[in-house]
Structure formats: structure tokens, C-alpha cells
Amino acid sequence: MNKDLLKVSIRQNAIYLPLIEEEKKQEELTSTTIALVAQLRKVGYSLSEELLHAVNQLYPAQQMMILQVMKEALGVTLNWAPLVKGWDVPTGETRLDHLVTWIANLFNSQKGVKLPCGHVIPDNTFPMERYNGCPFCGTPFQTATTEYFGQGSKLKVLELWQDKELNAFFCDLLESRTALDATQADSLKIMLGELPLPAVGIKMKETLMLVIDTLVEQDRAQEAQIYFSTPNDILRYLWYKKTGFLQIIEPKTIIRKTGRNNTHICGVLDKSRSAAQAKREELKLKYTRRECKMVALWLNNLTMAPEKACEIMHPKREMWVRMIRALRLAEYARKPEFGNLKELMDIFYRQAYTVWQGEVERNRLKADAEQTFALLKQRPGMFARSLFANMLWFGAEETLAAFKEVVHLLPARLVVTLGMYAESYFEPGRKRMVKPLGGNALLIEPHYLVGLYMEDQLKAMVKDVQDLCKEVVAARFAGVAAGSENKSMYIDPMLFHIPLSIGDRSETIQDTSCALQGTRFPVEGDKVRLFMQWGKGLPAQHLDMDLSCHIALPSTTEVCSYFNLQAIGAKHSGDIRSIPNKKGTAEYIELDLNELNRVGAEYVAFTCNAYSNGTISPNLVVGWMNSAYPMKISERTGVAYDPSCVQHQVRISKSLQKGLVFGVLKVKEREIVWLEIPFGGQTILSLDTQTIEKYLDKLEAKTTVGELLTVKAQAQGLKLVDIPEADEIYTREWALNTAAVTKLLLGD
């Protein structure tokens, strides 16, 4: 058994097991199998019948490995003790207690309780019997693992995966028609290191980078040549190796973001300038001779014409100049065998090439529609990305007539995206939410030309775009219907609430389940418990992460955070500002839906922030628990985490973000929407609530998996049925493999 592949399968609610030889099979359940099933039930999982019989054939040591990997993914053995014991009952602490304690420590008073952190807590201030640490500085002294298990009202069923299922998942990730999220990318990296690379077509540049990196690490760099079609593919790989980001986030963006992340409310603690300088030094390039020759060969062997290659390099010219120097490419260009590289560099430095985008802009400003569209037709992808702006500039009829000539060349994800976002783009006075590369979510004003058109004209533009997109998608589905003997289709109703993963690159890893941004989770009970755990594997230090929530009331707003431990319908477990050695620490917030309903709350946004200098701590875990049954809180330690109640949790991977909204509870609908909205600032007070609402609108506008399947059924003449007995069956379990869902995007 392979521990890493086991982790990959658990993310898909499955257990990967090697094939069992027939002669070794035993029918009666062993005592260790029964014990394993009981342990898994305690953490909220059960086994399918097929998996149960397969597990029964394993040695006890292999069964123990399954349990250990599962507990590791759920964080069962971590420190889950908050600052306050039995924190559902308020401690009664006030700001006066903090003031009195500050004065006592300022004047070195000896009256009171002296704690290991060095602070003296005066008598008649904080009730010290209620704390696991120092209530003044937030340093924990006690650690505790999970105490309560099996309180969850639903068990997640684990299925059996063997080589066939694992390899199919591997191929699905490689063939994904949309960019992989952090979970999928991490799973793909694991499988690339453990399994032979299958001969499949890779659709996305980000996926290619992971494949290329594996080949380079295996000393097969020249085999990666076939995956490079442009110089910027090489630049993307080099920058991924330097920064860990699969998209090219420019150095100035990373440096600026680092500086902002290290600003501090207290001026004395502000490290923005020194952090930015340190990041600038870190991003300086240095390559070995071996790496220089590898890149020189890649560039020399590109089949693209040098003028076209230089034009593609132009938007990243500053980065390329740095790369050329660091990689000593001028030195290699003087060698006889690098003739193509010499020509490329000569044209690049003399700038003896025409920039296509500049020509488009020149003709657009001249209002030369014919020449502008002639250029845009050469690059259908760029035409699609500028379609809405050109419709406003040149008029809808002429623009769409030109666009229809090349729309069949576009990947389906772009076509579907146009249909999803047309309404928000052409709505007068409506701000749109955007997420710049490496930045926070922002609201931008509508295009200035929207105000020139009448409302009925704008509505007609929206309808024309949506009709065209439906026509193109339906035609592609109809094109593959020939020869199919299928007559009926079943679509799980839940799929109409799961949006397609187009344009949302999740930066968090889901170790225990997989869900697309915008997925809605129903709330079963009257309580929702948020949790945050951070500091795993790190030495004891000051590392202040904050769990907070924003409550939107009919006429005002309220927050529950470290500075307001009790809010309407919410209770906080206390502010921890330092972490114990290696095991980390935790904070909780409990939400009371009955109370929130009583006061008419509209929604509650779940957030986490890095109060300390820097970004959100890597491997920080956030999520929420939910159960139809009451969930206990330990009076002895305050631990309130039960893995069987966890509905969804995510782990922060490499991030540039200071704050993150990771979920929104819609109170009336009694459902939680999982999403990721990055924002800046040390506290929840930095969050712009309009951004949340606009992001929810954006998710609502997305085409759902169910809607796309309905178009497929209509185009292929399939009858939709209400029961899962059909020729084509699409269930929520099928949608767990989000990469497989992208196969619906035909033509990519």
C-alpha cells in the first residue's frame, strides 16, 4: 500500500487498495476489520460493501495505515484546545479587566497569579479557572486532542478504488478542460511521482507545468520539449519553480503584496519595507550551468517563427530581460549549435517585431471595425475576451457577425463563460467583482460606454450573446450524439446547485472531500460551529491568526471576533495569539440559527485573518461542523472539534493573502455556500461586505452542472427521468471528481 496514493483517494471519498489475489480471500470479517469499521464510524465514515470485503483481506498493519492516514487528514491528533474551557458559557471578562492587568504588569505588581508567560493576573479580574492559557496575551499552556467522537448525524460512505479507478482519475486530472484547483494540483503532483505518465492530451498550461516539473526532476528534461509551444510556456515553468505559483504573477505584484501583508496597525510593528526588500532579494534569479543549458535547448528547439515568439514575449519583456541575463542565454547564442536561439535574441533585443495587441488597439481607436475584426479573427481567444467591450465600441450586430465566424474554434469553457457573465457586464450602474492575479477581490465600475445605450438595447445584447453561446454548446453536444444508443438521462437535483468550475482557481486544499466553489451545503441542526487550527509542526512562537464572522442584519452589521467575543447569535472561544510547540492551536465560533432567524439576519460570512505580519499561515485549517444532534463542548478543556460533524474543511496551501472569506451561511435558506474571497487587512473590519454580495451574485450567474447536462440531453434527444435508472446517470458522487465534470466542455 502507498500512503500518498491513499491520501489522494480519501479526497475523493474512496480508499485505494492494491488487487487482492483470489486464493487469499476470506469471507468472515476479522476482529481487526470490525475494529477498523468502528474507529472509522467514530470519525464519521462508513465503508461500502465492496470496500468492506476488500479491507477484510488486508493485513492488520495495512488496516492500521488506513486509520492513521484518515486521522492525519482529519487532524484528530492535533491540539484542539481553545483559550477558554466551556466557552459556550461566557467568562464575563471585560475591557476593564484588560486595562487593570496592563497597569498591574506595567508597574510590576506582584499581587495576583503569575503565569508561565510572565504576566501577572490581578485578583478579581479574569476567572483564571476558566482559561487554558493567559487571558491577557493569548498564550496557551495546555494542549488537548479530540474528546468527543461520533456526534455527527450523517456518515460519509467510502468506496473502493483499485488501479482502474486510480488511473481513470489520473487521466481526468491531466485532461481537465479547466485550470486545476490546489487540491487537484496537489493530487496530480503525488500521482506524477508515483505512476507512469499516460498518453493523454493535456489541455491546460497549468497542468503542463506539473508534468514538465516531474520530467525535469526525473532527469528527462529533453522529453519536456514537446510540451513547449511558446517561449512564455518556458517562462511560466521557470517562474513556477521560483515562486510555486502556476500562473505568472509578476515580481512587482508579489513584492507589493508582501509589503502590504506586513503592514501593522501598530506602527512600531510595521515591517512592510523590510519584508518587501527581503522578498525582492528572494526573487533574484540564479541558475546553475546545467539549468542554463536546459533552457537554452528548449528555446533553440521551439518550432515557432522567431518574430511570432518575440511578439508573445513582449508583454513580459521585463521578466524576459532578467531571465536572459540569469540564464546566460547570450553566451549560448554565440555557439554554432544554437542558431535559432541567436536569431530569437537578435530580434528580441532589436525589437524587430510587430506587437499584435498594439495593432488591434490602433485600429480600434481609429474606429476601423473591418481591420480590427480581421486581426481579432486571427486569435479567437482574444476576440472572446474582448467581445463585450467591442460590442459596446462597434455595435452588437457587426461585432457578433464577425465573432460567429470564429466561435467554433474556441474552447467550450470560454463560450460558456461568455454566456454566464453577459448579464452582469451589460447591466447599467452595476459594479462587477474581479480578482486580479495575486491580488484581493475588488469591485470595479461598469464599462463607461454602457451609459451610452438604452436599457432595451443592453438587454438585447445580453440575449444575443446568451443565445449564441447556447447554440454553440448545443451544436457540439449534437455533434457527438451520432451513433449513441442512449435514450434517457438522470440528473441528480443537487447538480443544479453546483456551478461549473470555470475561472475560479481555488488556493486551498481539501484533504477530506472535494467540492467546487459555490457548492451549497444544507444545515441539518440549529447550530453551526466554525473552527480554525493552525501552527502544526511549527515551534512555539507568536503567530496570531483570527477566526471571525460577519453578521448581516436588516439595518446594520455585527461581527464576532477576538475584540467582540459575543455577538447576536454567535459566541467566540477566545483570542489565541501564540502557538504551542509543534501541535498548533485552535479557535471556534458557534452560530445559533434560531437566534439569527429571530433577529432577521440575512447571512453570516466566515473569515480568517493573519493578524501577525505576513500572510495566512501555511497548513492553517478552517471549516465548519454541522449535525442534527447537539454538539458538545468540553468543560474540562474547551475542545469542541468532532471529525464526524465536519461538513467541509480546507487547508491553506501557498498563499499571498492576508484574509480569506471561506463560507457564507444563508440564514433563511439554512444552507452554507463554500467560496474563497481573498481580502486585505489585519482584521475582519477590513472586509468590504459589498464584495461578498457581488461574489454571491457571480456564483448565482454561473451555469450549473445540472443546467449544462440539460442542454446536453436536449441536443442529443435524451429523455430526462426522475429516478436513477437511465442510460446516462449523473449523481453527486460523479460530480465529486470535478476534473471528470469538465469533460462536458466539448471542443476544448
N, C-alpha and C positions, 0 to 999 in steps of 0.2 A: 504493500500500500504506500501511496505517495501523499505526504501530509499537505503539500502545496496544492495538488490537484483536488484533494479533499476540500480545501478551503474554497476553491473555485465552484465546486458542485454545491456546497452549502449555500452559497449566494443565490443559487437557482432553486433552492428548496429541494435538494437532492443529495444523495450520498454516492460518491463514485467508488465502486468496488471492482477489483480485477475479476476475470472469469473464474468460476469455481469448477474444478474437474468433477465430472458426473459421478465417478465411483466414490468420491468422498462425501457425497451429500448425506445429511442426516435429517430426518423428518421431525423428531421430537425436539422441542425447544430446550436448550441447555440452561443451566442455572445462571450462567453469565449473560446469556441473551435476555433472560427475564429481568435481570438486574439492570442491564443497559436500557431496556424499554422503560423501566420505572424511573431511572435517572433522567432520561430524555423527556418524559412526561412532566417531571418537576420543572423543567425549564421551558415547557410549552410546545413540545414536539411529539409527534407520533410517527410510526412507520407504516408505510403501505404494506399490504400483504406480501407483495413480491419482494420488497426490500427486507421485510422481517425474515423471510426464509433465506435470503442471501446472507444477511448478517449472522444468521444461525450457523453458517458454515465456517465462520471466521474463528481464528484462534483468540483466546481471551486478551492477549496483548494488542491485537488488531482492533478488537471491540473497545478497548480502553483508549486507543488512539482516537477513535471516532468521538468519544465522550470528551477527551481533552481538547480536541480541535473545536468542538462545539462550544465548550465552556470558554475557550480563548476568544472565539468570535463574539460571544455574549458578554465577555468581561466579568464573569462570575467571581473570579478570584481577586479582582481589583479592590481598592479601598472605596467603599460607597458611603462612608460615614460623613454626614454634613457637619456644620458647625454646632447645630442645636439638637439636643435629644428631644424626641417627641415634639418636633417643630410645628405640628398641626395645632398645638396649644401655644398661643403667644407667650413670649418670655416677659413681656411688659417693659422691655428696655426702651429708653428714650434718648433724645439728643442730649438732655441734661446729664445722663449717665456718662456719655462720651466726653462731655465737657469737663465734668468733675474728675474723670480718670485722667484726662490730658493734663489738667492742672496739677494733680497729685504726682504724676510722673515728671512733670516739668520741674517741680521743686523737690524731687527725690523723697517723697513721703514714704514712710515705712509702715503706715497704718493700712492694713488690708492684706490681701492674699497676693504673694509674689509668685508669678508664673514662670515656667521654663524659658519663655521668650524674653524675660527680663522686666516685663511690665508689672506694676502693682495695681491691683483692682481694689479700690477703696470699699470699705464696708457700706452696706445699704445702697449699692449701685446695681451692678449686674447680678442676677441669681446664678452664681457660679456652678451650682449643682446641675444646671441645665445645659452646660456647654461641654463640647469635646475639645475645645481649644481656647485661645484668647479672644474674648469678645471685642477687645479694643483694636488689636492689629490683624485679626483674622488668621492667626497661625494655628493649625490643628496639631493636637498632641496625641490623639487616639485614632486608630485605624480599625476598620471592621469590614468584613466581607458580607455578602448577601445572607440574610437571615430567613427570609420568607420565600418559599417556592410554591408553584402550582396554584396561585390565586387567579390565574387567567381563565377566562370563560371560553376560550377557543384554543384548540390545538392546531398547529401548522403541520400538515402532513408532508413527510419527506418521501420522495420517490427514489427508485433505484436507477442509477446511471452506471452503464458499463462503457466499453470502448466505443460502441456505436454512437451513443448519446454524447459522449465527451467530444469525439471527433466532429460530430454534427455541429455542436456548439462552437467549437474552434473555427470551423468553416464559416458559420454565421457571423462571427465577430470579424473575420477577415473580409467578408463580402458585404459588411454593413453599408447601407446606402446613406447613412448619416454619420456624423462625427461621433466617435465613441465617448461615453462619459468616463469619469475617473474610475468607476468600478469596472467597467468593461475593459478599459485600457490596462488596469492592473491585472485582471484575469488573463488578458491576452499575453501580457509580458510573462506571466507564470507559465502559460502553455507553450509559448515560443521557446522557452528554456527547457521544457520537458518533452515536447513532442516534435516529430519531424514536420517540416513545413509542407502543407498540402498544396497541390497545384490548382489554385483557385484564383479568380480575378479579384484584385484588391481595388476597391472603388475610391477610398478616401485617402488624402495626403497624410493625415494624422496617423492612420493605420500603417501606411507605408513606412513612416519613421520608426515605428516599433519593430517592424520586420527588418529594416536596414540595420538598426542598432544591434539586433540579435546576430545578424550575419557578421557584422564588424567584430563583435565580442568573440565570435567563433573563428576569427581569423579568415573570414571568407568575404573580405571587402569587395573584391572584384565581381563577385556574384551579385552584389547590390546594384551594379551598373544599370541593369535592365529596369530598375525602379526609378531612375532619374530621367525625367523628360525635359526639365528646365534647370538653369543654374539656381533658381530660388528654391528648388527641391533640396539641393545640396546645402544651401544656406539654412533652410528650415531644420535639416538634420543637425548641422553644426551647432545651431542655437539651442536646439533641444538638449544636446549633450552638455551644453554650458549652463542652461537655466532649468532644465526639467520641464519646460512648457512646450507643448506640441504645436502651438501657434507662435508666429514670430511677433513677440512683444518687444518693441524697440527698447534699446538700453535707456534712453532718456525717460521713457514711461516707467520702467522698473525703478530707476533711481529716484524719480519724483515721487512715486508711490511709497517707496521705502522711507523717504524723508517725512512724508505726511503721516505714515503709520507710527513714526517715532516722536511725533509731537506730543505734548503732555499738557493737561490742564494746569498743572503746577509748573511754572516757568523754570524753576531750578532743575526739574527732572526732564526737561525737554532735550532730546538727543537727535533732533531732526537733521541738523547739519552734519554731525559726526557720523550718523548712520548712513546718510546719503553718500558721504565721502567713502565710507567703508564699502558700500555697495559698488561704487564706481571703481574702486580698486579691485574688487572681487570679479567684476565683469571684464577686466583687462584680459586680452587674449594671449595665450601661449600654447604653442603646439610643438610636438616632437617631430623629428625628421620623417619618421615613419608616417605620421598623420598628414604632414605636408604633401608627401609623395602620393598618398592615397587620394587626397582631394584633387591634386593636380591631374592625376589619371582620370578621375571622374569627369572633371571639366573638359579635359582634352578629348575624351571619348564620347561626349554628347553629340547627338546627330543633328541637333537644331542649328540652323544657319546663325553665324555669329552676330549679324545685325539684329536678328529677332531675339537672340539670347541677351544681348546688351540692353535692348528695349525693356525686357522683362526684369533685368537687374536694376533698371533706373529708379523705380520707386524706393528701393532700399540701397541707394547709391552710397550713403554714408557708412552703412554697415559693411557693404562690399569693400570699400576702400580699406577699412580696418582689417577685414578678413584677408584681403590680398597681401597686406603687409605682414600680418601674423603668420600666414601660411607660406611666405617666401615664394609666392607664385611667379614673381618677376624672374627669380633665379631659375626656376624650372622652365619658364617660357623661352629661355635662351638655349635650351638643349634641343638638338635636332629632332628627337622623337616627340616633342611637344609642340608641333607646328600649329595645330588647331588652337591650343591654349594661347600661343603667341598672337595669333590673329584676333582672338577674342579680346585679349587685354589691350591690344593696339586700338581697336575700335572703341572699347570702353573708355580708355583714357582720352582719346581724341574726341569723344562724344560724336562719332561719325554715324549716328543713327537717328531715326525719327521716332519720337515718342507718340504712340498711337493715341493715348488719352489726351495729349495736348492737341492733336489734330481734331479729335472729337469736340473738345471744348471750343476751339477756334471756330469751327463750322457752326456749332450750336449758338455761339454769341452772335454770329453773322445771320442767324435765323435761316441757315441753309439746310432745310429739312432733308432734301434729297441726298446731299453729301453726308450729312450726319448719320442718316439711317443706313447709307451704304457702308459706312465704317462700322456701325454697331452690328450690322448683319455678319461682319467678319468674326465677331466674338459674341455669340448668343448669350453667354452667361452675363457679360457686362451689360448687354441690352436689357436682360431681365432685371438686373439690379437697379438700373436707371429708368425702368419703364414708367413708373408713376410720375417722376419728375418730367420726363419727356412728354407725357400725355398733357401735363399742365402747360408745358412750354410750346409745343407744336399743335396741340389739339388731339383729342382721343381718337377720332376716326382715322387720321393719317398715321398716327403712331401705331395703333393696333393693326392696321393693314400691313405695315412693314414688319411688325413683330410676328404676325401669323406665318410669315414666310420661313421663319427660323425656329418657331416654338417647338417643333417636333425634334429638334436637336438638343433640347435642354434636358437635364436630369429631372426626374419627377419631383424631387424634393424642392427644387426651385419653383416649379409650376404650382405645386400645392401651396407653397409659402405665399406666392402672389395672391392666390385666392383668399388666403386666411387674413392677410393684413391690408387688403384694399380698402375695406370699410373704415378702419381707423385712420388711414393715411388721408383719405379724401373728406373726412368729416371736419367742417369749419370750426375753428376755435378749440379743437380737441388736442391737448398735448399728448405726445407719444413717449413711451418709455423705451430707452435704449440702454444697452450695456456695452460701453466701449471696451476694446481689448485691454485687459488688465486693470480696468477701472471699476468704479462703482456704478450702480444703476442710476440713470439720470432721466429727467423729464425734459423734452425739447418741444419747442413751439412748432405748430404745423407749418408746412411749406408756405412761403409768403405769397405764392401765386394762387393758393386755394381761395383766397379772398376775392379773386377776380371773377370767379364763376358763381352762377346761381345754384341754389340748393338742388334743383331738379337735374341740372347738368352734372353735378358731382355724383348724385345717386345713379345717373345713367352710366357714368364712368365705372363705378363700383360694379354695377350689374354686368357691364360688358366684360370686365376683367374676370369676374367670377364665372360667367357663362363660358368664356373661352377656356378657363382652367378646367372646368368640369368636362367640357367637350374633349380636351386633350387627354385627360386621365381616363375617361370612359373609352376613348378610342384605343388606348393602349391595353386596357383590360379586354376589350373586344378582340383585339388582335391576337391574344393568346388563348381565346376561347375555342378556336377551331380544333377539332379532334378530341375535345374533352367530353367525357361521357357523364360528367357530374350534372345532376339535375336540381339539387337542393342545397341550402346552406343554413347553418345555425350560427347565430351571433349571440354570445353572452351579453345580457343587458349591461353588465359592468363595463364593457368595452366602449360604450357610448359616453363614459365618464373619464376615459383615459386618452389624453391628447397625444398626437404623433410627436416623436422626439425630433423636431426639426428646429435647429437654431439655438437650442438650449444645451450648452456644454456644462454638465454638472461637474463640480470640482470636489465632490465628496464621495467617499467610498462606502458602499452599503455591504457590510460583511455578512448580514443575516437574511437579506432579501433584496429584491431588485424592483424598483418602481420608477416610472417616468415622472418627470416634473409635471405637476398638475393632477396627479392621481389623487382621488378623494378616498379618504378612509372614514367609514361610519363610526360614530361614537356609540358604544353599547350602554355604558353606565352613566352615572350623574357626575363622575369625576374624571378629569384628565390630569395626569401627572407628568410634568416636563422634567427631564433630567439632563445633567451635563457632567461628564467625567473627564478630567484632564491631568496630565503630568505623569502618565505611565512611562516607566523606565528612566525618568529624569531624576537627578539628585535633588535633595531638599533645597529649595530656593524661593525667593519671592517671585511668584508668577500668578498674576491676578487676572483670571477670566471671569466674566459675569454672565449669568443666566438671567434674562429679563423677559417680560411680556408687556405688550401694549394693548390696552383695552379700549376699543372704540365704543363710546356711549352715545346716546341720541344727540346730546347737545354739547358734550365735552369729551375729553380723553383722560385716561389714567394709566399709570404704569406701576408694575410690581417689579422691584429691583432691589439692589443692595441698599439703596437710600430710602426705600419705601417697602418694608417687608410685608406689610398688609395692605391690600387694595380691595376694591369691590370684587368679590368672588375669587380672590387669589391670595395665597399665602406662600412666602418665601422661606427657605430653610436657613438663611443666614449667609453673610458675605465672607468667603474664604479668600485670602489674598496671598497665601504661601502654600506650597505643596510639601507633603512629607516625602521621605526618600523612596524613590523607585515606584511606589504603588499609586501615586496620584491622589486626587480628592474629588469631592462631588458637591453639587448644589442641586436643589429641587425647587419646583413651584407646583402647587396643587391648585387646579381650577375647579370651581364649583359651578356646574352648568345651571343648576336650579337658581342660584343667586344671580348669575349673569343674565338668565332669562327674565328674572323678576325686575331687574333694573333696565331691561331693554337693550342690553349690549348687542352690537351688530356683529363684531368679530374680535378675535384676540390674535395678535401676531406674536409668534415665538421668536426670540432673538438670542444670540450670544455675541459677546464683545470681548476684545482684548483691552483691558484697562491698562495693563502693563505696556511699556514701549514695545513696538513690533506688531506682528500680525497674530491672528488666532493661532494658538499653539498646535503644531502638528500632532496628529493622533487624538486630538480632542474629540470626544463622542457626545453627540446630542441626539435627543429623540423624545418620544413620549410614550407613556403607558396608558392602557385603557382596558377596563374589564367591566362586565355586567355586575360583578360582585365587588363589595368594598375591598379596597387595597389597604393593607396595614402599614403602619409606620412604627418602627421600633422605639419604645420609650427608653430603652437602655442605651442605644447608640444613635438613634435617629435614622438608621438605614431604611430607605423607602423603595429600593430597587428590587424588582422581581422580574427576572427574564421572561417568565411565562406571560406577563402582562404587556410586554413591549410590543407595540403595534408597528412602529417604524423607528429606526435609528440610523444615523450616518456618522462617518468618521472623516474628519478634515484631513485631506492629503496636502500636497504642496499648495500654498495659497498666498496671494498678495493682499488679502482682505483683512480689514480691521474689525468689521462687524458683519453678521450674516443673519438674515431672516430665514428660518428653516421650516416654517409651517404657519398656517393660518387656520384658526378654529372659527368656522361659521356657526354662530350660536343657534340661530333658529333652525338651520338645516341639520344641526347636530352632526357635522362632518368636518374633517380636518383635511386641508389641501396641502400636500407636500410641495415645497418650492425652494428655490435658492435665490435670494436677493441680496447681493453684497452692498454694504453701505459704509461710510467712513465715520470716524469719531469714536471716542472712548466709551461713551455711554449710549443707552437707548434713546436719550433725548436728542441725539444727532439724526435719528431716523425721520425721514420725510414720509408721513403717512399717505400722501398722495401717490407716492411711488408704489406702495403696496397695492392700492386700489387699481392703478393703471396696469400693474403686472397681472393682477387677477383678471382684468379685462382682456389682457393679451392672451392669457391661458384660455379664457372663455371663447376667444375668437379662433383658437386653433381647431383644425379639423381633428376629430377624434378617430380612433382606430375603428370604432363601430361605423362611423359615417363613411369612411373610405371603403370598408367592406360592403356597405350597402350599395355604393356606386359600382363596385366590382360585380355584385350579384345582378344588378340591373343591366350592366353592359354585357354580361355573359349569359343572361337569360336564366338565372338560377332562382328558384323559389325559396323565399325566406320562411323558415319554420320556427315554431316556438319551443320545441323540445330538442335536446342534444342527440337527435337521431337523424343524421343527414349525410350527404356525400362529402360535404365540407363542413367541419366543425371547428369553430373558433371560440375558445374558452379563456377565462382569466389566466389559467395555468399556461396556456400557449403564449399569452402576452407577457409573461414573466421574462421570457427570452426576448428582450427588447430589440436585439440585433436581428432576430428572425422576423419580427414585425416589419422591419424596413424592406423586406423582400416584396412587400405590397407596392413599393415605389418602383414600378417597372420603368425600364428605359434608362436607368442610371448607369 
